[in-house]
Amino acid sequence: MNCISLVCLLLCTGVSSFRFEELTQYVNSHEEEFIKTLRQWIAVESDSSDVTKRSDLHRMMDMTAEKLRLIGGSVEMVDVGMQSLPNGSSIALPKVVTAEFGSDPSKRTVCVYGHVDVQPAKKEDGWATEPYELTDIDGNLYGRGASDNKAPVLAWIHTVEVYKALNIDLPVNVKFIIEGMEETGSNGLDDMIVAQKDTFFSDVDYIIISDCVWLSKRPALTYGTRGNCYFFAEVTDYLHSVFAKRNSPNKLNVTMVIGAKPWLADPKHPLYEAGKAAVKRVFDVEPDLIREGGTIPIARSFQDVTGKSIIMLPIGGFDDGLHSQNEKISRYNYIEGTKLFIAYLHEVSQIKKY
Ligand SMILES: [Zn+2]
């Protein structure tokens, strides 16, 4: 075979187009840098349920936007309005960060959703380490928000960064939508999705959510969530009547909230086939195909409003302890998960338009 036919063969088969080894070597050689960025993000107490931490949450959104700008994204911070508080006052919601990398109409366009707010955490709750100081113990990175959802968001950002650093064209156009109110019900996001349905979302083919975890030590693709409902209880000056002062409010308000409707995707959809191929390439196993007991309310909103196909592609470990004490993500999941995303973008680019 002469050189011209070899080049032709490589181009026709696409073999030359995916420089996976080079990309993963870059990830390996930048592991400590990626962990350093995660450490900086974990240090921000972006607890969306505590209004006294709202300035930290705003700072977290600024840091996210800045990181996306630094790697060449076209970034916007979308004002989603105010949050009403039980005492009648209101406070600004954290802005939603959107970013765009590439707008080549011949390519697929994916939109990665994530969040950078966290659940509350205090050392005295039973943490073995300081929750807002990323602590590496035997290859596990402990810190509030490590697995839910800061490391997965960073892994996606690093995915784009690695392609760019090596001057390799992104195989698909990539958009980001990163919010700061997920842990308290994604306040303001639904309206924003509706408002941007025909603009930001118009050219999006697929939405990717990495806000979930594996079921076992094997990687997983999540194709359904059950939905949930929960209660808000507001207690004011709740004393036994013997001690209660006359005229004290002494009230208990209980509100039931339907947190999410169930969400279900087709695990045979090309998006999932692409996921299986990416898992096979990085981990050399077949993924678990799972439905979750928890809820990712925004998945259903994305589906209902935009009509786009969605995949949940987790990188967190089954034992990461989301929402509880000693939350962590392992170095392995963080770093190999970044490679999974790198491979996934390539596999999605291979999906034929139909
Ligand atoms: Zn989450």
Boltz pocket constraint, residues with backbone or C-beta under 6 A from the ligand:
constraints:
  - pocket:
      binder: B
      contacts: [[A, 115], [A, 148], [A, 149], [A, 182], [A, 211]]
      max_distance: 6.0
